[in-house]
Amino acid sequence: MSYGVPCVATPLAAEGMGLTNGKDILVGKDPREFSDLVEQLYSDKALWTRLSENSIKLLEEKYSLAHFSDNLKDLLSSLE
């Protein structure tokens, strides 16, 4: 995702990451649905682009070094 490649994942793989099915990622609950979503993603340029852009934005907002640094600064400030 951090390289702009949109992802299809199982519910377990996407769990706890703050991802939204259909916005940042596609989630397939069984092998057939998973493969259908991979095919859909590969053949739909608009879907590919939207998931790519949304996932990069989400990763920058929640998991970037800058975000971590801000959270660490806030935590350390609260200890003073």
N, C-alpha and C positions, 0 to 999 in steps of 0.2 A: 504494500500500500504506500509506503513512504517514497517509492519510485514512481507513483502514479499508475500502477497496474491495479485495476479494480479486482476485487476478490469475490469468490464464491466460497462459502464455508459451511460447516455443519453448525448446528446450534451450540454444541459444546465448544467448538473452536472460537466462536464469536462471543461466548458468554463472558461477562464481566469487563468488556473492553469499551463499553459505552457506544457501541455501533448500533445504527438503526437499519433494519432490513429494508432494502429498497432505496435508501438514501446514501449510505456509506458503503454498503456491502449487500450481497445477496446471500440468503441463508436457505439451504436445501435440507429438508428434514429426512429425506430418504435418497437412495442412489438414483432413482429415476428423476426426482425433482432436481437433485444436484446437477445431473448431466443436462437436463433441460435448461437450467439456469446458465450453465457454462455456454451452451449453444446460443442461447438468447443474448447473453452478454457479448459474445464474439461477433454476432451478426448485427447488433444494434449499436451503431456508432454514437448516437445520442445518449443511450444508456451508459455505454462505456465512458464517455466524456463526463457525464454527470457524476457517476460513482467515483471516477478518478479525481475530479475536482473536489468533491465533498469529502472524500477520505483524506486527501492531503490537508485540507483545511482543518478537519477534526484532529488529525495527528499533530499539526502545528499548535492548535489550541490546547490540547490535553497532554501531549506526550513529548513535546519538544524540550530541548535543553533550556531554552529561554523560560518556558513555563516552569520547569523544575527549579531553575534558579530563583524565579520570583517566589515560588512556594517556600523554598528553603529560606530566603531572606525574611519572608513573613513569619515563618516558624521561629527563626532565631531572634527576630524583633520581639516576638511575644514572650520570650524567655528573659528579657531584660527587666 
